Amino acid sequence: MKNYLLFTLLTFGLLIIGCGSKGGPDLSPEASRKTIKTAPDWYLSPPSKEGFIGQATTATSQDMQMATDKARTAAATALAGLIESEWNGLVKRAQEETGLAENSKIIDQFSNTQEQIISNRLQDIRVAKRELQEEKTDDGRRIYRAYVLVEYDEGAAHKRLLAKIKADEQLYNAIRATELFDEMEQKVEAYRQRKQ
């Protein structure tokens, strides 16, 4: 009985050890000199373009498309945070420049209008650049690293916001005499010039 129990335990132990695996490759390897050296210039120093906000990110995966999707999603998420922060500043400026209280109906309308535009921000985000590289992990497995640069077209968003403001007579009358409104019109005009 003892030998049988010992045999069973040893067999079970060997099965566990033999069936256990390390899993997939490390998809978050330390940045090596080679990784940094082969990164695209636009990733290391993202370009600045009039009327656009950009965000560059990288991601890895065993699958090429998954690496690209992960990098694009990470870039869009980071960019969305920047946009939201910037547009929240517009509400504060509108409040300051119109002299209206924070709980004013006009400021609420401006805030709601601006939030509608922000919620549609994905239509103004596009992948500007992308690069895919094959790498080897420390254990010799192949993974893919995707570099992605996404851009947000501020002019297009400002054009939609300005159109909504002009469509709301009460909001338009309160905002039109502010520097903010003039700035928005200038950005929209610059956007129109870019599109020609």
C-alpha positions in Angstrom: 0.0 0.0 0.0 2.9 2.3 0.9 4.6 1.7 -2.5 1.3 2.2 -4.3 0.7 5.6 -2.5 4.3 6.6 -3.2 4.0 5.6 -6.9 0.7 7.5 -7.2 2.2 10.7 -5.6 5.3 10.5 -7.8 3.2 10.0 -10.9 0.9 12.8 -10.0 3.8 15.1 -9.2 5.5 14.3 -12.6 2.2 15.0 -14.4 1.9 18.4 -12.7 5.5 19.3 -13.5 5.3 18.0 -17.1 1.9 19.7 -17.9 2.8 23.0 -16.3 4.0 25.5 -18.8 5.5 29.0 -18.6 2.6 30.4 -20.7 3.2 32.7 -23.6 6.1 35.1 -24.2 6.6 38.2 -22.1 4.7 40.9 -23.9 6.1 43.6 -21.7 9.8 43.2 -22.2 12.2 45.8 -20.9 13.1 48.4 -23.5 16.4 47.2 -24.9 18.8 49.5 -26.7 17.8 47.8 -29.9 14.1 48.6 -29.2 14.9 52.2 -28.6 17.3 52.4 -31.6 14.7 50.9 -34.0 11.8 53.0 -32.8 10.6 55.4 -35.5 11.6 59.1 -35.1 8.0 60.2 -35.0 7.5 58.0 -32.0 10.4 59.4 -30.1 9.6 63.0 -31.0 5.9 63.2 -32.1 5.4 65.8 -34.8 3.5 69.0 -34.0 1.0 70.0 -36.6 -1.2 73.2 -36.6 -4.8 72.4 -35.6 -4.0 68.8 -34.5 -3.3 67.1 -31.2 -1.2 63.9 -31.5 -0.4 60.9 -29.3 2.1 58.2 -30.1 2.1 54.8 -28.3 3.5 51.3 -28.7 2.2 47.9 -27.8 3.3 44.3 -28.2 1.5 41.0 -29.0 2.1 37.6 -30.5 -0.3 38.6 -33.2 0.4 41.5 -35.6 -3.1 42.9 -35.7 -3.5 42.6 -32.0 -0.3 44.6 -31.4 -1.6 47.3 -33.8 -5.1 47.4 -32.2 -3.6 47.6 -28.7 -1.4 50.5 -29.7 -4.2 52.3 -31.5 -6.5 51.9 -28.5 -3.9 53.1 -26.0 -3.2 56.1 -28.2 -6.9 57.0 -28.6 -7.5 56.6 -24.9 -4.6 58.8 -23.9 -5.6 61.4 -26.5 -9.3 61.3 -25.3 -8.1 62.3 -21.8 -6.1 65.2 -23.2 -9.0 66.4 -25.3 -11.5 66.2 -22.5 -9.2 68.2 -20.2 -8.7 70.9 -22.8 -12.4 71.1 -23.6 -13.3 71.3 -19.9 -11.2 74.5 -19.9 -13.5 75.9 -22.6 -16.4 75.7 -20.2 -14.5 77.6 -17.6 -13.4 80.2 -20.1 -17.0 80.6 -21.3 -18.1 81.1 -17.7 -15.4 83.7 -17.0 -15.8 85.7 -20.3 -19.6 85.8 -20.1 -19.6 86.7 -16.4 -22.4 84.1 -15.9 -22.5 81.9 -12.8 -21.4 78.3 -12.8 -25.0 77.1 -12.5 -26.3 79.4 -15.2 -28.6 77.9 -17.8 -26.5 79.4 -20.6 -23.3 77.8 -19.2 -25.2 74.5 -18.7 -26.2 74.7 -22.4 -22.7 75.4 -23.5 -21.4 72.6 -21.4 -24.0 70.1 -22.8 -23.3 71.2 -26.3 -19.5 70.8 -25.8 -20.0 67.4 -24.2 -22.0 66.2 -27.3 -19.1 67.2 -29.5 -16.6 65.5 -27.2 -18.7 62.3 -27.2 -18.3 62.2 -31.0 -14.6 62.9 -30.8 -13.7 59.5 -32.4 -14.8 60.8 -35.8 -12.0 63.4 -35.5 -9.3 60.9 -34.5 -7.3 59.2 -37.2 -4.2 57.0 -37.4 -1.6 59.2 -38.9 1.4 56.8 -38.8 1.9 53.2 -38.0 4.9 50.9 -38.0 5.2 47.2 -37.1 8.4 45.5 -36.0 9.2 41.9 -35.2 11.1 41.2 -32.0 12.5 38.2 -30.2 11.9 37.9 -26.5 14.6 36.8 -24.0 13.4 33.2 -24.4 13.6 33.4 -28.2 9.9 33.7 -29.0 8.7 36.0 -31.7 6.4 39.0 -30.8 5.3 42.0 -32.7 5.7 45.6 -31.6 3.4 48.2 -33.1 4.1 51.9 -33.0 1.0 54.1 -33.7 0.6 57.9 -34.0 -3.0 59.1 -33.8 -4.1 62.7 -34.5 -7.2 64.6 -33.4 -8.4 67.4 -35.7 -9.4 70.2 -33.4 -10.7 72.4 -36.3 -13.3 69.8 -37.3 -14.5 69.6 -33.7 -14.6 73.4 -33.3 -16.5 73.7 -36.5 -19.3 71.4 -35.2 -19.3 73.1 -31.8 -19.6 76.5 -33.4 -22.4 75.3 -35.6 -24.3 74.0 -32.6 -23.8 77.3 -30.7 -25.1 79.3 -33.7 -28.1 77.0 -33.9 -29.0 77.9 -30.3 -30.0 81.6 -30.3 -29.8 82.1 -26.6 -26.4 80.5 -26.3 -25.2 82.2 -29.4 -26.2 85.7 -28.1 -24.4 85.0 -24.8 -21.2 83.6 -26.3 -20.7 85.6 -29.5 -19.2 88.7 -27.8 -16.4 86.7 -26.1 -12.8 86.2 -27.0 -13.5 82.5 -26.8 -16.0 82.7 -29.7 -13.6 84.8 -31.8 -10.8 82.2 -31.2 -13.2 79.4 -32.1 -14.1 81.1 -35.4 -10.4 81.6 -36.2 -9.7 77.9 -35.6 -12.6 77.0 -37.8 -11.4 79.3 -40.5 -7.9 77.8 -40.3 -9.5 74.3 -40.6 -11.4 75.4 -43.7 -8.2 76.7 -45.2 -6.4 73.4 -44.5 -9.2 71.5 -46.2 -8.9 73.4 -49.4 
